[in-house]
């Protein structure tokens, strides 16, 4: 991925069993968390906001924005029970289909 690109990773939360989507952008060669989208609050998903973050709601969907988090790479382990989905532009990729269950993957800028 390169500067200006955006992508998202979606998975089913292992505890509350609802979808979570993390939306990222690439800026200055780093991956920046832009937004987290979810449907249920509970264990593992808190609405204790940090300074600068905002919680909003659109129907059943809740959003947290204002993150101040950057990463040089993102590491995931593809779900064994539920898939991880990668959204780039208008395309959706099953990481389970691409990499297999329990695969360790790394996402990095170019």
Z-matrix of the N, CA and C atoms (Angstrom, degrees):
N
C 1 1.442
C 2 1.525 1 107.63
N 3 1.315 2 116.45 1 155.01
C 4 1.454 3 120.45 2 -176.85
C 5 1.525 4 110.74 3 -131.34
N 6 1.347 5 116.11 4 169.82
C 7 1.461 6 120.88 5 -178.93
C 8 1.525 7 111.51 6 -51.09
N 9 1.322 8 115.01 7 136.51
C 10 1.454 9 121.94 8 179.61
C 11 1.517 10 113.85 9 92.95
N 12 1.326 11 117.74 10 -16.81
C 13 1.462 12 120.45 11 179.60
C 14 1.527 13 110.85 12 -74.65
N 15 1.321 14 115.34 13 149.29
C 16 1.461 15 121.90 14 173.21
C 17 1.520 16 108.45 15 -126.12
N 18 1.313 17 115.18 16 149.92
C 19 1.454 18 120.24 17 177.15
C 20 1.522 19 108.13 18 -155.43
N 21 1.320 20 115.67 19 168.03
C 22 1.466 21 120.62 20 178.59
C 23 1.521 22 109.18 21 -140.77
N 24 1.323 23 114.62 22 151.58
C 25 1.460 24 122.70 23 172.82
C 26 1.530 25 106.69 24 -119.93
N 27 1.324 26 115.90 25 129.90
C 28 1.465 27 120.42 26 178.18
C 29 1.518 28 109.18 27 -123.18
N 30 1.325 29 114.82 28 140.84
C 31 1.462 30 120.83 29 179.84
C 32 1.515 31 108.23 30 -149.77
N 33 1.309 32 116.19 31 164.89
C 34 1.463 33 121.85 32 173.98
C 35 1.519 34 107.09 33 -91.72
N 36 1.323 35 116.35 34 122.81
C 37 1.463 36 120.42 35 -178.53
C 38 1.522 37 109.22 36 -62.52
N 39 1.316 38 115.69 37 132.27
C 40 1.468 39 120.36 38 -172.87
C 41 1.520 40 113.85 39 -67.33
N 42 1.328 41 117.97 40 -25.00
C 43 1.461 42 119.81 41 -178.32
C 44 1.523 43 111.67 42 -94.34
N 45 1.342 44 117.30 43 -54.63
C 46 1.464 45 117.54 44 -175.34
C 47 1.530 46 113.59 45 -91.52
N 48 1.336 47 117.52 46 -0.96
C 49 1.461 48 123.26 47 172.60
C 50 1.529 49 114.37 48 57.36
N 51 1.335 50 117.46 49 34.43
C 52 1.458 51 120.87 50 175.54
C 53 1.532 52 108.82 51 -124.93
N 54 1.347 53 117.26 52 156.98
C 55 1.463 54 120.50 53 -177.43
C 56 1.530 55 112.63 54 -66.65
N 57 1.329 56 114.94 55 142.30
C 58 1.468 57 123.48 56 172.71
C 59 1.520 58 105.99 57 -128.89
N 60 1.325 59 116.23 58 130.77
C 61 1.465 60 120.18 59 176.37
C 62 1.520 61 108.63 60 -121.67
N 63 1.333 62 115.99 61 125.04
C 64 1.461 63 122.09 62 176.04
C 65 1.526 64 107.21 63 -105.66
N 66 1.335 65 115.69 64 126.01
C 67 1.462 66 121.65 65 -175.46
C 68 1.519 67 108.17 66 -109.83
N 69 1.346 68 115.51 67 128.52
C 70 1.457 69 122.69 68 -174.42
C 71 1.521 70 110.96 69 -123.83
N 72 1.330 71 115.27 70 158.75
C 73 1.466 72 121.29 71 170.06
C 74 1.523 73 107.88 72 -132.33
N 75 1.327 74 115.07 73 158.91
C 76 1.456 75 121.49 74 176.31
C 77 1.527 76 107.68 75 -105.81
N 78 1.327 77 115.84 76 122.00
C 79 1.459 78 121.48 77 179.29
C 80 1.518 79 108.75 78 -140.86
N 81 1.318 80 116.09 79 130.23
C 82 1.473 81 121.83 80 178.63
C 83 1.524 82 112.23 81 51.96
N 84 1.326 83 115.96 82 38.75
C 85 1.455 84 120.60 83 177.36
C 86 1.513 85 115.40 84 74.08
N 87 1.338 86 117.35 85 10.93
C 88 1.467 87 121.98 86 179.41
C 89 1.533 88 109.07 87 -121.37
N 90 1.322 89 115.58 88 155.00
C 91 1.466 90 122.49 89 176.20
C 92 1.524 91 107.58 90 -95.26
N 93 1.335 92 116.17 91 124.90
C 94 1.463 93 121.46 92 -177.94
C 95 1.529 94 109.89 93 -115.02
N 96 1.327 95 116.00 94 127.82
C 97 1.464 96 120.94 95 174.78
C 98 1.524 97 107.70 96 -73.94
N 99 1.329 98 116.92 97 119.91
C 100 1.460 99 122.63 98 -177.73
C 101 1.533 100 112.45 99 -97.36
N 102 1.327 101 114.90 100 -40.60
C 103 1.462 102 118.69 101 -171.05
C 104 1.520 103 109.56 102 -159.28
N 105 1.315 104 115.08 103 148.34
C 106 1.452 105 121.15 104 171.19
C 107 1.519 106 107.00 105 -122.31
N 108 1.318 107 116.20 106 131.90
C 109 1.467 108 122.18 107 -178.05
C 110 1.513 109 107.98 108 -120.04
N 111 1.338 110 116.64 109 132.65
C 112 1.458 111 119.99 110 -177.38
C 113 1.516 112 110.00 111 -153.98
N 114 1.329 113 116.25 112 170.82
C 115 1.463 114 122.20 113 -173.65
C 116 1.513 115 113.56 114 -119.56
N 117 1.317 116 117.26 115 -12.82
C 118 1.448 117 119.76 116 -174.33
C 119 1.529 118 110.01 117 -146.23
N 120 1.320 119 115.95 118 137.57
C 121 1.461 120 121.67 119 177.03
C 122 1.525 121 107.39 120 -99.19
N 123 1.304 122 116.24 121 142.22
C 124 1.457 123 119.93 122 178.89
C 125 1.508 124 110.00 123 168.32
N 126 1.310 125 115.89 124 -158.65
C 127 1.461 126 121.32 125 -179.03
C 128 1.525 127 109.79 126 -53.81
N 129 1.312 128 115.93 127 126.04
C 130 1.458 129 121.57 128 178.92
C 131 1.503 130 114.75 129 87.08
N 132 1.324 131 117.99 130 -15.13
C 133 1.464 132 121.73 131 176.62
C 134 1.519 133 107.42 132 -129.77
N 135 1.306 134 114.34 133 104.96
C 136 1.454 135 121.06 134 -175.63
C 137 1.520 136 109.90 135 -109.77
N 138 1.304 137 116.59 136 153.44
C 139 1.460 138 119.91 137 173.26
C 140 1.526 139 110.77 138 -109.05
N 141 1.336 140 116.47 139 23.47
C 142 1.461 141 120.64 140 171.70
C 143 1.519 142 107.03 141 -73.83
N 144 1.317 143 116.21 142 102.32
C 145 1.452 144 121.20 143 -173.12
C 146 1.521 145 111.72 144 -82.55
N 147 1.322 146 115.32 145 144.39
C 148 1.457 147 121.57 146 173.12
C 149 1.524 148 108.30 147 -88.06
N 150 1.310 149 116.19 148 166.57
C 151 1.455 150 120.64 149 179.42
C 152 1.527 151 110.03 150 -55.48
N 153 1.323 152 116.26 151 131.96
C 154 1.456 153 122.19 152 178.42
C 155 1.517 154 114.75 153 89.76
N 156 1.328 155 117.73 154 -10.12
C 157 1.459 156 120.28 155 179.68
C 158 1.520 157 111.17 156 -88.61
N 159 1.323 158 115.22 157 150.91
C 160 1.459 159 121.29 158 177.44
C 161 1.517 160 109.76 159 -130.74
N 162 1.319 161 115.47 160 142.57
C 163 1.460 162 122.99 161 175.30
C 164 1.515 163 107.45 162 -107.85
N 165 1.325 164 117.19 163 129.75
C 166 1.455 165 121.35 164 175.14
C 167 1.522 166 108.48 165 -134.32
N 168 1.316 167 114.75 166 168.08
C 169 1.462 168 119.83 167 -176.44
C 170 1.517 169 109.07 168 -139.27
N 171 1.321 170 115.95 169 140.64
C 172 1.459 171 122.58 170 174.35
C 173 1.523 172 106.23 171 -133.80
N 174 1.325 173 116.55 172 96.16
C 175 1.463 174 120.71 173 -175.03
C 176 1.518 175 109.73 174 66.38
N 177 1.318 176 116.76 175 -123.43
C 178 1.466 177 122.05 176 -179.08
C 179 1.531 178 113.11 177 -85.52
N 180 1.339 179 116.66 178 -8.74
C 181 1.468 180 120.68 179 -174.93
C 182 1.523 181 110.07 180 -95.41
N 183 1.346 182 115.94 181 133.21
C 184 1.460 183 122.05 182 175.00
C 185 1.524 184 108.79 183 -110.59
N 186 1.332 185 115.59 184 146.06
C 187 1.456 186 122.01 185 -177.79
C 188 1.517 187 109.55 186 -129.31
N 189 1.315 188 116.40 187 138.39
C 190 1.462 189 120.93 188 167.91
C 191 1.520 190 106.30 189 -116.93
N 192 1.338 191 116.19 190 128.58
C 193 1.454 192 123.10 191 177.59
C 194 1.526 193 108.76 192 -125.94
N 195 1.328 194 116.26 193 174.92
C 196 1.458 195 120.59 194 177.40
C 197 1.512 196 113.81 195 85.39
N 198 1.319 197 117.12 196 25.37
C 199 1.459 198 120.63 197 179.06
C 200 1.526 199 110.06 198 -70.53
N 201 1.308 200 116.59 199 146.38
C 202 1.456 201 123.07 200 173.95
C 203 1.524 202 107.37 201 -119.74
N 204 1.339 203 114.96 202 62.03
C 205 1.464 204 120.50 203 -176.78
C 206 1.523 205 109.33 204 -131.69
N 207 1.316 206 114.90 205 130.90
C 208 1.459 207 121.50 206 178.36
C 209 1.519 208 109.04 207 -131.09
N 210 1.320 209 115.36 208 148.96
C 211 1.456 210 121.59 209 -177.07
C 212 1.528 211 108.92 210 -137.14
N 213 1.319 212 116.46 211 144.13
C 214 1.465 213 119.46 212 173.20
C 215 1.524 214 109.76 213 -80.12
N 216 1.329 215 116.79 214 -30.65
C 217 1.469 216 123.17 215 175.33
C 218 1.529 217 108.37 216 -147.25
N 219 1.324 218 115.94 217 159.05
C 220 1.465 219 122.31 218 171.83
C 221 1.521 220 107.20 219 -117.06
N 222 1.299 221 116.53 220 133.55
C 223 1.462 222 121.95 221 177.54
C 224 1.521 223 109.03 222 -115.91
N 225 1.313 224 115.44 223 132.66
C 226 1.458 225 122.19 224 177.63
C 227 1.517 226 109.40 225 -132.46
N 228 1.305 227 115.32 226 155.90
C 229 1.452 228 121.87 227 166.50
C 230 1.520 229 105.89 228 -114.16
N 231 1.322 230 116.19 229 118.92
C 232 1.462 231 121.35 230 -175.89
C 233 1.521 232 108.92 231 -63.70
N 234 1.316 233 115.23 232 136.75
C 235 1.455 234 121.56 233 -175.30
C 236 1.512 235 114.46 234 -57.88
N 237 1.315 236 114.50 235 146.40
C 238 1.459 237 120.25 236 174.88
C 239 1.526 238 110.64 237 -93.80
N 240 1.333 239 116.84 238 -31.38
C 241 1.462 240 121.27 239 178.67
C 242 1.525 241 109.84 240 -96.51
N 243 1.336 242 117.20 241 -49.32
C 244 1.458 243 122.50 242 179.50
C 245 1.523 244 109.34 243 -115.64
N 246 1.309 245 115.86 244 150.32
C 247 1.458 246 122.45 245 -178.27
C 248 1.528 247 110.80 246 -77.97
N 249 1.297 248 116.31 247 160.40
C 250 1.462 249 123.50 248 165.53
C 251 1.529 250 105.48 249 -106.91
N 252 1.322 251 116.10 250 133.60
C 253 1.461 252 120.69 251 179.75
C 254 1.518 253 109.23 252 -111.20
N 255 1.330 254 116.25 253 138.38
C 256 1.459 255 123.13 254 177.50
C 257 1.520 256 107.61 255 -109.44
N 258 1.332 257 116.60 256 122.90
C 259 1.460 258 122.88 257 178.45
C 260 1.521 259 108.55 258 -106.91
N 261 1.320 260 116.63 259 120.38
C 262 1.467 261 122.29 260 174.11
C 263 1.517 262 106.50 261 -131.27
N 264 1.341 263 115.65 262 121.76
C 265 1.468 264 121.63 263 -174.41
C 266 1.522 265 107.99 264 54.36
N 267 1.316 266 118.61 265 -125.31
C 268 1.469 267 121.18 266 179.91
C 269 1.516 268 112.31 267 -100.46
N 270 1.333 269 117.03 268 12.35
C 271 1.453 270 121.23 269 -178.11
C 272 1.525 271 110.87 270 -102.55
N 273 1.333 272 115.89 271 145.64
C 274 1.460 273 122.62 272 177.62
C 275 1.523 274 107.84 273 -123.34
N 276 1.330 275 115.63 274 129.48
C 277 1.454 276 121.64 275 -178.74
C 278 1.525 277 109.51 276 -120.34
N 279 1.316 278 116.09 277 132.04
C 280 1.450 279 121.69 278 173.77
C 281 1.522 280 107.95 279 -81.42
N 282 1.321 281 117.36 280 116.47
C 283 1.457 282 119.83 281 178.65
C 284 1.530 283 110.95 282 -70.37
N 285 1.300 284 116.42 283 -26.05
C 286 1.466 285 119.69 284 175.65
C 287 1.531 286 109.87 285 -66.36
N 288 1.342 287 116.68 286 -43.11
C 289 1.467 288 119.94 287 178.89
C 290 1.526 289 110.98 288 -67.24
N 291 1.339 290 116.79 289 -39.55
C 292 1.463 291 120.62 290 -177.60
C 293 1.522 292 113.34 291 -75.40
N 294 1.331 293 116.79 292 -38.39
C 295 1.470 294 120.24 293 -169.17
C 296 1.528 295 114.09 294 -119.53
N 297 1.317 296 117.05 295 -20.48
C 298 1.460 297 120.61 296 -177.77
C 299 1.519 298 112.43 297 95.88
N 300 1.317 299 115.16 298 160.27
C 301 1.466 300 121.44 299 178.46
C 302 1.525 301 110.17 300 -64.93
N 303 1.311 302 114.58 301 142.33
C 304 1.459 303 121.87 302 175.15
C 305 1.533 304 113.56 303 65.68
N 306 1.340 305 116.63 304 13.91
C 307 1.469 306 120.63 305 178.77
C 308 1.522 307 109.58 306 -73.72
N 309 1.296 308 115.88 307 142.13
C 310 1.469 309 121.91 308 174.38
C 311 1.513 310 107.51 309 -92.90
N 312 1.345 311 115.76 310 123.07
C 313 1.461 312 119.44 311 -178.78
C 314 1.524 313 109.94 312 -124.04
N 315 1.315 314 115.05 313 154.47
C 316 1.457 315 122.18 314 176.87
C 317 1.521 316 107.51 315 -127.87
N 318 1.324 317 115.99 316 132.51
C 319 1.464 318 122.80 317 175.27
C 320 1.525 319 106.51 318 -111.96
N 321 1.332 320 115.70 319 128.44
C 322 1.468 321 118.97 320 -178.92
C 323 1.518 322 110.44 321 -143.30
N 324 1.352 323 116.33 322 154.53
C 325 1.466 324 119.20 323 173.87
C 326 1.522 325 109.48 324 -70.08
N 327 1.293 326 116.67 325 161.81
C 328 1.479 327 120.39 326 175.38
C 329 1.492 328 109.56 327 -83.08
